[in-house]
Amino acid sequence: MTEMKTEVAVGDRMVHKQFPAISRHQLALYCGASGDHNPIHVDIDFAKASGFPDVFTHGMLVMGYLGQALSDAFAPSRIRAFSTRFAAITQLGAELTCEGTVAEIFEAGGERRARLALTTRDQNGEVKLAGEAVVAL
């Protein structure tokens, strides 16, 4: 977890984490851990027969990366909300970067909070996942 700045302003980057390239091994491990055994994520022949050039990453794995980046930046006890929407397929070998910037600062529930605009992009800058979080400051 990063140390919290005392003064936070709209536009500040509060979340930033880079992940190594997604491997076939990692997809197989996630498949087993999540119970999501859809062959589109691990079976090359199935993926090609379905019109894709190769297998691709589980959307929830990408969401998990973003959640990890968020909880590395803020203690889980300070996270009030976290939501995402899938924007594009994440290809095998993608190197993902998760970021969150302050979109709004407000008072709620007797505490100062920030609404963060979240994104996960691949090494080409394509947005794979977008969302927001609300955190207590």
N, C-alpha and C positions, 0 to 999 in steps of 0.2 A: 504494500500500500504506500502511495506517495504521501508526503506530508502536505497537509492542507494549507493553502495560502490564506493569510488573514484577510486580505481584500480580494474579493472576486468580482469581476465585471462581465457584463454581456460581451461575448466574443472570445473570452478566455478559453484556451484549450485545457480541459481538465482530465481527459482520458486520451491516452496514446499507448498503443501496444502493437508490436509487430510479431507475426508468427511465421515460422519456417514453412517451406513448401509442403502442401498436403500430399502425402504418399498413399500408395495402394494399401500398404500395411496399416496406416492410420485409419483408412476407411473401413478395413476389415475389423479392426479393433472397435471402432465406434459402432459398427453393425452389431457386433456381439454384445457390447455394453448397453446399447439402447434398445435392443430387440427389434430394430428396424432392419429386416432382412431383405428389403427390396433389391432384386438383382441388378437394377439400374445403377446401383452404387458400387457393385463389386464384380459383376460378370461382364467382361468385355464383349463377348459374343451377344449377350442379351442387349446391351446398350447399343451396339451397332445395328442389330436387327430392329431396334426401336427408333433408328434414325439419328443416333448420336455418334460422334466420332470416337468416344470412349466413355468410361464410367464418369460420374461426377459426384461431387460432395453432397452429403446430406445437408439440407437446409438447417436442421436443428444443430448440427455440428458447428456451422458458421455462427448461429445464434449463441451457442455455448462459448465460442471464442469472444464474442462481444460481451457476454455476461462476465466472463473472466476478466476482461480488460476493465470493465466497470467496477467489479469488486476488488481489483487490484488498486484502483484509484480511490475508492470509497469503501469504508467498512460496511459490510452487509447491513448492520444495524442502522445505517444512515440512508439506505436506499429505500425510497418510499414507493416508487413505481418504476417499471421497466417494460417497454413494449417495442415490438419490431414488426417489420413487414419485409417479406422477401422481394428483392428487386431483380435478381438475375441468377441464373445457374452459375455455380462456382465449379470451375473445371479442376480436374486432378492437376496437381502441381502448382496451384495458385498459392501465392505468397500474400497473405492477408494483413492489412493494417486496420486496426480499430481505433476510432477517434470519437471524442465527444467534446462539443463546445457549448458554452453557456448561452442559451437562447433567451432566458428570462430569469430574473431574480424576484422573489415574492415572499410574502409572509403567509403561512397557513399552519393550522394546528399549533399555534403558539411558538413557531420556530421559523427561522429564515431558511428558505429553500431555493434551489436552482433547478430550472428545467434545462436539461441537456439535449441538444440535437446530436444523435449518434449515427455513425456510418461505419460500414466495413467495406473496404475497397481492395481490389486485387492489385498486383504489381503494375497493371496498365492503367490504374485509376478508375476502373469501372466499379460502380457501386453494386455490391452484392446484397447488402442488407442495410436498411435504414430504420431508424426508430427514435425513441426518446426515453429519457429517464428523469425522474424527480428525485433529488437528493437533499438531505438536510445539510446545511452548511454549518 
